[in-house]
Amino acid sequence: MPEPLDEVIKYLAAEALKKADNGFLAERIRRFVRQYYAEYRETPVVVYALYHAYVRVTGEVVKESYFRNIVAKAWKCEIDENGAQWAHLDKQFKLRIRKRKV
């Protein structure tokens, strides 16, 4: 027997709210880095250490290259003579606002 239309709409509305609250992966990464800087006020930071801290704290599996690109697009980064990428968390770029598709 088919479900009533109002129940289907309520269910889909609840699912959309769950997705909207969770946010995009890139935004969750940026939020984590901002919270790290707000708590510790340490800059510059090795991006490799930030990546492993993010994976350990959130439990989300993310490609390291994706994480590095998100950080590089949001903060001023430099690579030292040893090949380590450092992010200056006090120098954040202005990000363009993305419209939600939910």
C-alpha beads as a LAMMPS data file, in Angstrom:
LAMMPS data file: protein, C-alpha beads

102 atoms
101 bonds

1 atom types
1 bond types

-500.0 500.0 xlo xhi
-500.0 500.0 ylo yhi
-500.0 500.0 zlo zhi

Masses

1 110.0

Atoms # bond

1 1 1 0.000 0.000 0.000
2 1 1 1.488 3.384 -0.959
3 1 1 2.397 5.859 1.741
4 1 1 0.455 9.108 2.018
5 1 1 2.066 12.033 0.216
6 1 1 2.359 14.194 3.328
7 1 1 4.407 11.498 5.122
8 1 1 6.754 11.185 2.142
9 1 1 7.250 14.964 2.058
10 1 1 7.937 15.079 5.820
11 1 1 10.474 12.274 5.482
12 1 1 12.276 13.936 2.558
13 1 1 12.295 17.292 4.375
14 1 1 13.918 15.645 7.404
15 1 1 16.556 14.012 5.161
16 1 1 17.326 17.353 3.500
17 1 1 17.825 18.971 6.905
18 1 1 20.238 16.211 7.907
19 1 1 22.300 16.791 4.775
20 1 1 22.257 20.558 5.166
21 1 1 23.387 20.394 8.789
22 1 1 26.229 18.048 7.993
23 1 1 27.635 20.385 5.342
24 1 1 30.139 19.842 2.617
25 1 1 33.355 17.989 3.396
26 1 1 35.465 21.009 2.473
27 1 1 33.519 23.201 4.878
28 1 1 33.939 20.653 7.688
29 1 1 37.699 20.641 7.056
30 1 1 37.879 24.442 7.124
31 1 1 35.754 24.536 10.295
32 1 1 38.133 22.049 11.966
33 1 1 41.207 24.109 11.042
34 1 1 39.550 27.328 12.258
35 1 1 38.676 25.669 15.572
36 1 1 42.244 24.416 15.898
37 1 1 43.628 27.908 15.375
38 1 1 41.094 29.461 17.760
39 1 1 42.065 26.994 20.477
40 1 1 45.859 26.868 20.119
41 1 1 46.786 30.104 18.263
42 1 1 49.756 28.300 16.725
43 1 1 50.938 29.350 13.294
44 1 1 52.455 28.271 10.931
45 1 1 51.430 24.630 11.210
46 1 1 52.523 21.614 9.180
47 1 1 49.558 20.522 7.050
48 1 1 50.529 16.859 7.467
49 1 1 49.992 17.174 11.238
50 1 1 46.654 18.944 10.721
51 1 1 45.516 16.161 8.395
52 1 1 46.280 13.403 10.883
53 1 1 44.676 15.383 13.700
54 1 1 41.534 15.800 11.569
55 1 1 41.345 12.074 10.794
56 1 1 41.935 11.121 14.425
57 1 1 39.405 13.582 15.878
58 1 1 36.582 13.215 13.333
59 1 1 37.141 9.650 12.184
60 1 1 36.453 10.671 8.564
61 1 1 38.659 9.118 5.928
62 1 1 39.797 11.791 3.476
63 1 1 42.506 11.698 0.845
64 1 1 45.500 13.641 2.057
65 1 1 45.835 15.430 -1.285
66 1 1 42.210 16.647 -1.016
67 1 1 42.860 17.922 2.514
68 1 1 46.033 19.709 1.382
69 1 1 44.198 21.393 -1.507
70 1 1 41.398 22.629 0.760
71 1 1 43.917 24.110 3.196
72 1 1 46.012 25.611 0.371
73 1 1 42.979 27.326 -1.146
74 1 1 41.845 28.755 2.194
75 1 1 45.133 29.795 3.871
76 1 1 48.512 31.083 2.779
77 1 1 50.838 28.092 2.474
78 1 1 54.501 27.575 1.754
79 1 1 56.765 24.587 1.254
80 1 1 60.090 24.505 3.091
81 1 1 63.394 23.045 1.900
82 1 1 62.467 19.619 3.333
83 1 1 59.243 19.463 1.306
84 1 1 56.872 20.021 4.233
85 1 1 53.829 22.196 3.562
86 1 1 53.237 24.890 6.204
87 1 1 49.941 26.769 6.559
88 1 1 49.784 30.269 8.043
89 1 1 46.454 30.016 9.847
90 1 1 46.409 33.716 10.673
91 1 1 46.368 34.559 6.936
92 1 1 43.091 33.205 5.600
93 1 1 41.992 34.043 2.062
94 1 1 38.542 35.406 1.344
95 1 1 36.414 32.497 0.150
96 1 1 33.557 32.778 -2.287
97 1 1 30.174 31.804 -0.922
98 1 1 28.707 28.616 -2.312
99 1 1 24.974 28.207 -2.643
100 1 1 23.408 25.159 -1.035
101 1 1 21.755 22.678 -3.384
102 1 1 19.417 21.176 -0.815

Bonds

1 1 1 2
2 1 2 3
3 1 3 4
4 1 4 5
5 1 5 6
6 1 6 7
7 1 7 8
8 1 8 9
9 1 9 10
10 1 10 11
11 1 11 12
12 1 12 13
13 1 13 14
14 1 14 15
15 1 15 16
16 1 16 17
17 1 17 18
18 1 18 19
19 1 19 20
20 1 20 21
21 1 21 22
22 1 22 23
23 1 23 24
24 1 24 25
25 1 25 26
26 1 26 27
27 1 27 28
28 1 28 29
29 1 29 30
30 1 30 31
31 1 31 32
32 1 32 33
33 1 33 34
34 1 34 35
35 1 35 36
36 1 36 37
37 1 37 38
38 1 38 39
39 1 39 40
40 1 40 41
41 1 41 42
42 1 42 43
43 1 43 44
44 1 44 45
45 1 45 46
46 1 46 47
47 1 47 48
48 1 48 49
49 1 49 50
50 1 50 51
51 1 51 52
52 1 52 53
53 1 53 54
54 1 54 55
55 1 55 56
56 1 56 57
57 1 57 58
58 1 58 59
59 1 59 60
60 1 60 61
61 1 61 62
62 1 62 63
63 1 63 64
64 1 64 65
65 1 65 66
66 1 66 67
67 1 67 68
68 1 68 69
69 1 69 70
70 1 70 71
71 1 71 72
72 1 72 73
73 1 73 74
74 1 74 75
75 1 75 76
76 1 76 77
77 1 77 78
78 1 78 79
79 1 79 80
80 1 80 81
81 1 81 82
82 1 82 83
83 1 83 84
84 1 84 85
85 1 85 86
86 1 86 87
87 1 87 88
88 1 88 89
89 1 89 90
90 1 90 91
91 1 91 92
92 1 92 93
93 1 93 94
94 1 94 95
95 1 95 96
96 1 96 97
97 1 97 98
98 1 98 99
99 1 99 100
100 1 100 101
101 1 101 102
